[in-house]
Amino acid sequence: MNMILFMISLSLALSIILTALNFWLAQMAPDSEKLSPYECGFDPLGSARLPFSIRFFLVAILFLLFDLEIALLLPLPWATQLSHEPTTLMWASTLILLLTLGLIYEWAQGGLEWAE
């Protein structure tokens, strides 16, 4: 029961921190493209056969990678019932740390930037 209470409080604290960071770091000045009815960034009057940027595919692959890695954490609530709870928490924390470091590395390398 103690591990479940810890996981719930950790999830709640992380959610509150990420929500506060979102409000603090978000850009609140929308430009003309954000206010237009076409939010995809393409000119609605131009050709429909424009090639996609390679950045689009890179971000899509990164999303799939992180999404699949997070799926590894889904059995975590059931794994807290095992006899070695600290080991389970250590491996889950290690996985989250590796994902966070990978995201920071991609962000620092400019892999998540649309404009060059």
Chimera marker file (.cmm) of the C-alpha trace (Angstrom):
<marker_set name="trace">
<marker id="1" x="0.000" y="0.000" z="0.000" r="1" g="1" b="0" radius="0.5"/>
<marker id="2" x="2.876" y="2.328" z="0.774" r="1" g="1" b="0" radius="0.5"/>
<marker id="3" x="4.359" y="1.918" z="-2.737" r="1" g="1" b="0" radius="0.5"/>
<marker id="4" x="1.002" y="2.624" z="-4.377" r="1" g="1" b="0" radius="0.5"/>
<marker id="5" x="0.570" y="5.797" z="-2.304" r="1" g="1" b="0" radius="0.5"/>
<marker id="6" x="4.106" y="6.834" z="-3.294" r="1" g="1" b="0" radius="0.5"/>
<marker id="7" x="3.398" y="6.264" z="-7.004" r="1" g="1" b="0" radius="0.5"/>
<marker id="8" x="0.125" y="8.212" z="-6.850" r="1" g="1" b="0" radius="0.5"/>
<marker id="9" x="1.759" y="11.148" z="-5.057" r="1" g="1" b="0" radius="0.5"/>
<marker id="10" x="4.725" y="11.079" z="-7.470" r="1" g="1" b="0" radius="0.5"/>
<marker id="11" x="2.365" y="11.086" z="-10.465" r="1" g="1" b="0" radius="0.5"/>
<marker id="12" x="0.326" y="13.929" z="-9.009" r="1" g="1" b="0" radius="0.5"/>
<marker id="13" x="3.418" y="16.007" z="-8.238" r="1" g="1" b="0" radius="0.5"/>
<marker id="14" x="4.879" y="15.390" z="-11.700" r="1" g="1" b="0" radius="0.5"/>
<marker id="15" x="1.576" y="16.351" z="-13.353" r="1" g="1" b="0" radius="0.5"/>
<marker id="16" x="1.345" y="19.588" z="-11.388" r="1" g="1" b="0" radius="0.5"/>
<marker id="17" x="4.975" y="20.476" z="-12.151" r="1" g="1" b="0" radius="0.5"/>
<marker id="18" x="4.583" y="19.805" z="-15.884" r="1" g="1" b="0" radius="0.5"/>
<marker id="19" x="1.334" y="21.786" z="-16.045" r="1" g="1" b="0" radius="0.5"/>
<marker id="20" x="2.973" y="24.736" z="-14.273" r="1" g="1" b="0" radius="0.5"/>
<marker id="21" x="5.945" y="24.563" z="-16.653" r="1" g="1" b="0" radius="0.5"/>
<marker id="22" x="3.576" y="24.562" z="-19.609" r="1" g="1" b="0" radius="0.5"/>
<marker id="23" x="1.859" y="27.735" z="-18.432" r="1" g="1" b="0" radius="0.5"/>
<marker id="24" x="5.211" y="29.333" z="-17.647" r="1" g="1" b="0" radius="0.5"/>
<marker id="25" x="7.027" y="28.460" z="-20.889" r="1" g="1" b="0" radius="0.5"/>
<marker id="26" x="4.166" y="28.653" z="-23.399" r="1" g="1" b="0" radius="0.5"/>
<marker id="27" x="4.138" y="31.379" z="-26.032" r="1" g="1" b="0" radius="0.5"/>
<marker id="28" x="1.015" y="33.455" z="-25.580" r="1" g="1" b="0" radius="0.5"/>
<marker id="29" x="1.335" y="35.634" z="-28.719" r="1" g="1" b="0" radius="0.5"/>
<marker id="30" x="-0.443" y="33.879" z="-31.588" r="1" g="1" b="0" radius="0.5"/>
<marker id="31" x="0.638" y="34.916" z="-35.074" r="1" g="1" b="0" radius="0.5"/>
<marker id="32" x="-1.438" y="35.152" z="-38.246" r="1" g="1" b="0" radius="0.5"/>
<marker id="33" x="-0.856" y="31.487" z="-39.132" r="1" g="1" b="0" radius="0.5"/>
<marker id="34" x="-2.158" y="30.289" z="-35.776" r="1" g="1" b="0" radius="0.5"/>
<marker id="35" x="-5.250" y="32.457" z="-36.155" r="1" g="1" b="0" radius="0.5"/>
<marker id="36" x="-5.996" y="31.205" z="-39.671" r="1" g="1" b="0" radius="0.5"/>
<marker id="37" x="-8.494" y="28.354" z="-40.120" r="1" g="1" b="0" radius="0.5"/>
<marker id="38" x="-5.782" y="26.152" z="-41.693" r="1" g="1" b="0" radius="0.5"/>
<marker id="39" x="-3.398" y="25.253" z="-38.879" r="1" g="1" b="0" radius="0.5"/>
<marker id="40" x="-1.298" y="22.730" z="-40.801" r="1" g="1" b="0" radius="0.5"/>
<marker id="41" x="1.101" y="25.398" z="-42.070" r="1" g="1" b="0" radius="0.5"/>
<marker id="42" x="0.450" y="24.770" z="-45.781" r="1" g="1" b="0" radius="0.5"/>
<marker id="43" x="-0.936" y="27.444" z="-48.072" r="1" g="1" b="0" radius="0.5"/>
<marker id="44" x="-4.543" y="26.358" z="-48.779" r="1" g="1" b="0" radius="0.5"/>
<marker id="45" x="-4.483" y="27.997" z="-52.225" r="1" g="1" b="0" radius="0.5"/>
<marker id="46" x="-1.230" y="26.378" z="-53.407" r="1" g="1" b="0" radius="0.5"/>
<marker id="47" x="-0.532" y="22.962" z="-54.847" r="1" g="1" b="0" radius="0.5"/>
<marker id="48" x="-1.712" y="19.940" z="-52.878" r="1" g="1" b="0" radius="0.5"/>
<marker id="49" x="1.320" y="17.906" z="-54.028" r="1" g="1" b="0" radius="0.5"/>
<marker id="50" x="4.020" y="19.647" z="-51.983" r="1" g="1" b="0" radius="0.5"/>
<marker id="51" x="6.610" y="17.220" z="-50.556" r="1" g="1" b="0" radius="0.5"/>
<marker id="52" x="6.804" y="16.752" z="-46.800" r="1" g="1" b="0" radius="0.5"/>
<marker id="53" x="9.863" y="17.924" z="-44.966" r="1" g="1" b="0" radius="0.5"/>
<marker id="54" x="12.181" y="15.269" z="-43.558" r="1" g="1" b="0" radius="0.5"/>
<marker id="55" x="11.695" y="16.989" z="-40.184" r="1" g="1" b="0" radius="0.5"/>
<marker id="56" x="8.078" y="15.816" z="-40.198" r="1" g="1" b="0" radius="0.5"/>
<marker id="57" x="9.184" y="12.203" z="-40.464" r="1" g="1" b="0" radius="0.5"/>
<marker id="58" x="11.880" y="12.678" z="-37.814" r="1" g="1" b="0" radius="0.5"/>
<marker id="59" x="9.387" y="14.055" z="-35.303" r="1" g="1" b="0" radius="0.5"/>
<marker id="60" x="6.933" y="11.265" z="-36.168" r="1" g="1" b="0" radius="0.5"/>
<marker id="61" x="9.595" y="8.606" z="-35.578" r="1" g="1" b="0" radius="0.5"/>
<marker id="62" x="10.606" y="10.245" z="-32.291" r="1" g="1" b="0" radius="0.5"/>
<marker id="63" x="6.967" y="10.259" z="-31.199" r="1" g="1" b="0" radius="0.5"/>
<marker id="64" x="6.609" y="6.565" z="-32.009" r="1" g="1" b="0" radius="0.5"/>
<marker id="65" x="9.845" y="5.747" z="-30.206" r="1" g="1" b="0" radius="0.5"/>
<marker id="66" x="8.864" y="7.556" z="-27.021" r="1" g="1" b="0" radius="0.5"/>
<marker id="67" x="5.308" y="6.265" z="-27.225" r="1" g="1" b="0" radius="0.5"/>
<marker id="68" x="6.475" y="2.656" z="-27.470" r="1" g="1" b="0" radius="0.5"/>
<marker id="69" x="8.990" y="3.107" z="-24.671" r="1" g="1" b="0" radius="0.5"/>
<marker id="70" x="6.309" y="4.520" z="-22.394" r="1" g="1" b="0" radius="0.5"/>
<marker id="71" x="4.253" y="1.398" z="-23.123" r="1" g="1" b="0" radius="0.5"/>
<marker id="72" x="6.944" y="-0.525" z="-21.256" r="1" g="1" b="0" radius="0.5"/>
<marker id="73" x="5.854" y="1.298" z="-18.096" r="1" g="1" b="0" radius="0.5"/>
<marker id="74" x="2.225" y="0.165" z="-18.316" r="1" g="1" b="0" radius="0.5"/>
<marker id="75" x="2.755" y="-2.970" z="-16.169" r="1" g="1" b="0" radius="0.5"/>
<marker id="76" x="4.327" y="-0.873" z="-13.405" r="1" g="1" b="0" radius="0.5"/>
<marker id="77" x="1.220" y="-0.718" z="-11.135" r="1" g="1" b="0" radius="0.5"/>
<marker id="78" x="0.961" y="-4.510" z="-11.243" r="1" g="1" b="0" radius="0.5"/>
<marker id="79" x="4.714" y="-4.884" z="-10.723" r="1" g="1" b="0" radius="0.5"/>
<marker id="80" x="4.464" y="-3.092" z="-7.371" r="1" g="1" b="0" radius="0.5"/>
<marker id="81" x="2.885" y="-6.282" z="-6.016" r="1" g="1" b="0" radius="0.5"/>
<marker id="82" x="6.168" y="-8.160" z="-6.492" r="1" g="1" b="0" radius="0.5"/>
<marker id="83" x="8.387" y="-9.052" z="-3.566" r="1" g="1" b="0" radius="0.5"/>
<marker id="84" x="11.176" y="-6.621" z="-4.564" r="1" g="1" b="0" radius="0.5"/>
<marker id="85" x="9.434" y="-3.242" z="-4.832" r="1" g="1" b="0" radius="0.5"/>
<marker id="86" x="12.619" y="-1.099" z="-4.692" r="1" g="1" b="0" radius="0.5"/>
<marker id="87" x="14.065" y="-3.014" z="-7.639" r="1" g="1" b="0" radius="0.5"/>
<marker id="88" x="10.900" y="-2.405" z="-9.655" r="1" g="1" b="0" radius="0.5"/>
<marker id="89" x="10.973" y="1.302" z="-8.836" r="1" g="1" b="0" radius="0.5"/>
<marker id="90" x="14.679" y="1.492" z="-9.685" r="1" g="1" b="0" radius="0.5"/>
<marker id="91" x="14.183" y="-0.055" z="-13.135" r="1" g="1" b="0" radius="0.5"/>
<marker id="92" x="11.170" y="2.146" z="-13.876" r="1" g="1" b="0" radius="0.5"/>
<marker id="93" x="13.079" y="5.253" z="-12.773" r="1" g="1" b="0" radius="0.5"/>
<marker id="94" x="16.041" y="4.201" z="-14.918" r="1" g="1" b="0" radius="0.5"/>
<marker id="95" x="13.788" y="3.844" z="-17.964" r="1" g="1" b="0" radius="0.5"/>
<marker id="96" x="12.209" y="7.261" z="-17.376" r="1" g="1" b="0" radius="0.5"/>
<marker id="97" x="15.663" y="8.799" z="-16.856" r="1" g="1" b="0" radius="0.5"/>
<marker id="98" x="16.932" y="7.315" z="-20.132" r="1" g="1" b="0" radius="0.5"/>
<marker id="99" x="13.876" y="8.602" z="-21.998" r="1" g="1" b="0" radius="0.5"/>
<marker id="100" x="14.331" y="12.058" z="-20.474" r="1" g="1" b="0" radius="0.5"/>
<marker id="101" x="18.020" y="12.147" z="-21.374" r="1" g="1" b="0" radius="0.5"/>
<marker id="102" x="17.195" y="11.078" z="-24.937" r="1" g="1" b="0" radius="0.5"/>
<marker id="103" x="14.592" y="13.813" z="-25.239" r="1" g="1" b="0" radius="0.5"/>
<marker id="104" x="17.009" y="16.429" z="-23.890" r="1" g="1" b="0" radius="0.5"/>
<marker id="105" x="19.683" y="15.256" z="-26.335" r="1" g="1" b="0" radius="0.5"/>
<marker id="106" x="17.312" y="15.473" z="-29.319" r="1" g="1" b="0" radius="0.5"/>
<marker id="107" x="16.134" y="18.888" z="-28.180" r="1" g="1" b="0" radius="0.5"/>
<marker id="108" x="19.724" y="20.149" z="-27.771" r="1" g="1" b="0" radius="0.5"/>
<marker id="109" x="20.707" y="18.813" z="-31.206" r="1" g="1" b="0" radius="0.5"/>
<marker id="110" x="17.780" y="20.677" z="-32.811" r="1" g="1" b="0" radius="0.5"/>
<marker id="111" x="15.936" y="17.528" z="-33.843" r="1" g="1" b="0" radius="0.5"/>
<marker id="112" x="12.614" y="18.944" z="-32.683" r="1" g="1" b="0" radius="0.5"/>
<marker id="113" x="12.887" y="22.289" z="-34.490" r="1" g="1" b="0" radius="0.5"/>
<marker id="114" x="10.707" y="22.783" z="-37.554" r="1" g="1" b="0" radius="0.5"/>
<marker id="115" x="12.616" y="25.772" z="-38.944" r="1" g="1" b="0" radius="0.5"/>
<marker id="116" x="16.317" y="25.577" z="-39.737" r="1" g="1" b="0" radius="0.5"/>
<link id1="1" id2="2" r="1" g="1" b="0" radius="0.2"/>
<link id1="2" id2="3" r="1" g="1" b="0" radius="0.2"/>
<link id1="3" id2="4" r="1" g="1" b="0" radius="0.2"/>
<link id1="4" id2="5" r="1" g="1" b="0" radius="0.2"/>
<link id1="5" id2="6" r="1" g="1" b="0" radius="0.2"/>
<link id1="6" id2="7" r="1" g="1" b="0" radius="0.2"/>
<link id1="7" id2="8" r="1" g="1" b="0" radius="0.2"/>
<link id1="8" id2="9" r="1" g="1" b="0" radius="0.2"/>
<link id1="9" id2="10" r="1" g="1" b="0" radius="0.2"/>
<link id1="10" id2="11" r="1" g="1" b="0" radius="0.2"/>
<link id1="11" id2="12" r="1" g="1" b="0" radius="0.2"/>
<link id1="12" id2="13" r="1" g="1" b="0" radius="0.2"/>
<link id1="13" id2="14" r="1" g="1" b="0" radius="0.2"/>
<link id1="14" id2="15" r="1" g="1" b="0" radius="0.2"/>
<link id1="15" id2="16" r="1" g="1" b="0" radius="0.2"/>
<link id1="16" id2="17" r="1" g="1" b="0" radius="0.2"/>
<link id1="17" id2="18" r="1" g="1" b="0" radius="0.2"/>
<link id1="18" id2="19" r="1" g="1" b="0" radius="0.2"/>
<link id1="19" id2="20" r="1" g="1" b="0" radius="0.2"/>
<link id1="20" id2="21" r="1" g="1" b="0" radius="0.2"/>
<link id1="21" id2="22" r="1" g="1" b="0" radius="0.2"/>
<link id1="22" id2="23" r="1" g="1" b="0" radius="0.2"/>
<link id1="23" id2="24" r="1" g="1" b="0" radius="0.2"/>
<link id1="24" id2="25" r="1" g="1" b="0" radius="0.2"/>
<link id1="25" id2="26" r="1" g="1" b="0" radius="0.2"/>
<link id1="26" id2="27" r="1" g="1" b="0" radius="0.2"/>
<link id1="27" id2="28" r="1" g="1" b="0" radius="0.2"/>
<link id1="28" id2="29" r="1" g="1" b="0" radius="0.2"/>
<link id1="29" id2="30" r="1" g="1" b="0" radius="0.2"/>
<link id1="30" id2="31" r="1" g="1" b="0" radius="0.2"/>
<link id1="31" id2="32" r="1" g="1" b="0" radius="0.2"/>
<link id1="32" id2="33" r="1" g="1" b="0" radius="0.2"/>
<link id1="33" id2="34" r="1" g="1" b="0" radius="0.2"/>
<link id1="34" id2="35" r="1" g="1" b="0" radius="0.2"/>
<link id1="35" id2="36" r="1" g="1" b="0" radius="0.2"/>
<link id1="36" id2="37" r="1" g="1" b="0" radius="0.2"/>
<link id1="37" id2="38" r="1" g="1" b="0" radius="0.2"/>
<link id1="38" id2="39" r="1" g="1" b="0" radius="0.2"/>
<link id1="39" id2="40" r="1" g="1" b="0" radius="0.2"/>
<link id1="40" id2="41" r="1" g="1" b="0" radius="0.2"/>
<link id1="41" id2="42" r="1" g="1" b="0" radius="0.2"/>
<link id1="42" id2="43" r="1" g="1" b="0" radius="0.2"/>
<link id1="43" id2="44" r="1" g="1" b="0" radius="0.2"/>
<link id1="44" id2="45" r="1" g="1" b="0" radius="0.2"/>
<link id1="45" id2="46" r="1" g="1" b="0" radius="0.2"/>
<link id1="46" id2="47" r="1" g="1" b="0" radius="0.2"/>
<link id1="47" id2="48" r="1" g="1" b="0" radius="0.2"/>
<link id1="48" id2="49" r="1" g="1" b="0" radius="0.2"/>
<link id1="49" id2="50" r="1" g="1" b="0" radius="0.2"/>
<link id1="50" id2="51" r="1" g="1" b="0" radius="0.2"/>
<link id1="51" id2="52" r="1" g="1" b="0" radius="0.2"/>
<link id1="52" id2="53" r="1" g="1" b="0" radius="0.2"/>
<link id1="53" id2="54" r="1" g="1" b="0" radius="0.2"/>
<link id1="54" id2="55" r="1" g="1" b="0" radius="0.2"/>
<link id1="55" id2="56" r="1" g="1" b="0" radius="0.2"/>
<link id1="56" id2="57" r="1" g="1" b="0" radius="0.2"/>
<link id1="57" id2="58" r="1" g="1" b="0" radius="0.2"/>
<link id1="58" id2="59" r="1" g="1" b="0" radius="0.2"/>
<link id1="59" id2="60" r="1" g="1" b="0" radius="0.2"/>
<link id1="60" id2="61" r="1" g="1" b="0" radius="0.2"/>
<link id1="61" id2="62" r="1" g="1" b="0" radius="0.2"/>
<link id1="62" id2="63" r="1" g="1" b="0" radius="0.2"/>
<link id1="63" id2="64" r="1" g="1" b="0" radius="0.2"/>
<link id1="64" id2="65" r="1" g="1" b="0" radius="0.2"/>
<link id1="65" id2="66" r="1" g="1" b="0" radius="0.2"/>
<link id1="66" id2="67" r="1" g="1" b="0" radius="0.2"/>
<link id1="67" id2="68" r="1" g="1" b="0" radius="0.2"/>
<link id1="68" id2="69" r="1" g="1" b="0" radius="0.2"/>
<link id1="69" id2="70" r="1" g="1" b="0" radius="0.2"/>
<link id1="70" id2="71" r="1" g="1" b="0" radius="0.2"/>
<link id1="71" id2="72" r="1" g="1" b="0" radius="0.2"/>
<link id1="72" id2="73" r="1" g="1" b="0" radius="0.2"/>
<link id1="73" id2="74" r="1" g="1" b="0" radius="0.2"/>
<link id1="74" id2="75" r="1" g="1" b="0" radius="0.2"/>
<link id1="75" id2="76" r="1" g="1" b="0" radius="0.2"/>
<link id1="76" id2="77" r="1" g="1" b="0" radius="0.2"/>
<link id1="77" id2="78" r="1" g="1" b="0" radius="0.2"/>
<link id1="78" id2="79" r="1" g="1" b="0" radius="0.2"/>
<link id1="79" id2="80" r="1" g="1" b="0" radius="0.2"/>
<link id1="80" id2="81" r="1" g="1" b="0" radius="0.2"/>
<link id1="81" id2="82" r="1" g="1" b="0" radius="0.2"/>
<link id1="82" id2="83" r="1" g="1" b="0" radius="0.2"/>
<link id1="83" id2="84" r="1" g="1" b="0" radius="0.2"/>
<link id1="84" id2="85" r="1" g="1" b="0" radius="0.2"/>
<link id1="85" id2="86" r="1" g="1" b="0" radius="0.2"/>
<link id1="86" id2="87" r="1" g="1" b="0" radius="0.2"/>
<link id1="87" id2="88" r="1" g="1" b="0" radius="0.2"/>
<link id1="88" id2="89" r="1" g="1" b="0" radius="0.2"/>
<link id1="89" id2="90" r="1" g="1" b="0" radius="0.2"/>
<link id1="90" id2="91" r="1" g="1" b="0" radius="0.2"/>
<link id1="91" id2="92" r="1" g="1" b="0" radius="0.2"/>
<link id1="92" id2="93" r="1" g="1" b="0" radius="0.2"/>
<link id1="93" id2="94" r="1" g="1" b="0" radius="0.2"/>
<link id1="94" id2="95" r="1" g="1" b="0" radius="0.2"/>
<link id1="95" id2="96" r="1" g="1" b="0" radius="0.2"/>
<link id1="96" id2="97" r="1" g="1" b="0" radius="0.2"/>
<link id1="97" id2="98" r="1" g="1" b="0" radius="0.2"/>
<link id1="98" id2="99" r="1" g="1" b="0" radius="0.2"/>
<link id1="99" id2="100" r="1" g="1" b="0" radius="0.2"/>
<link id1="100" id2="101" r="1" g="1" b="0" radius="0.2"/>
<link id1="101" id2="102" r="1" g="1" b="0" radius="0.2"/>
<link id1="102" id2="103" r="1" g="1" b="0" radius="0.2"/>
<link id1="103" id2="104" r="1" g="1" b="0" radius="0.2"/>
<link id1="104" id2="105" r="1" g="1" b="0" radius="0.2"/>
<link id1="105" id2="106" r="1" g="1" b="0" radius="0.2"/>
<link id1="106" id2="107" r="1" g="1" b="0" radius="0.2"/>
<link id1="107" id2="108" r="1" g="1" b="0" radius="0.2"/>
<link id1="108" id2="109" r="1" g="1" b="0" radius="0.2"/>
<link id1="109" id2="110" r="1" g="1" b="0" radius="0.2"/>
<link id1="110" id2="111" r="1" g="1" b="0" radius="0.2"/>
<link id1="111" id2="112" r="1" g="1" b="0" radius="0.2"/>
<link id1="112" id2="113" r="1" g="1" b="0" radius="0.2"/>
<link id1="113" id2="114" r="1" g="1" b="0" radius="0.2"/>
<link id1="114" id2="115" r="1" g="1" b="0" radius="0.2"/>
<link id1="115" id2="116" r="1" g="1" b="0" radius="0.2"/>
</marker_set>
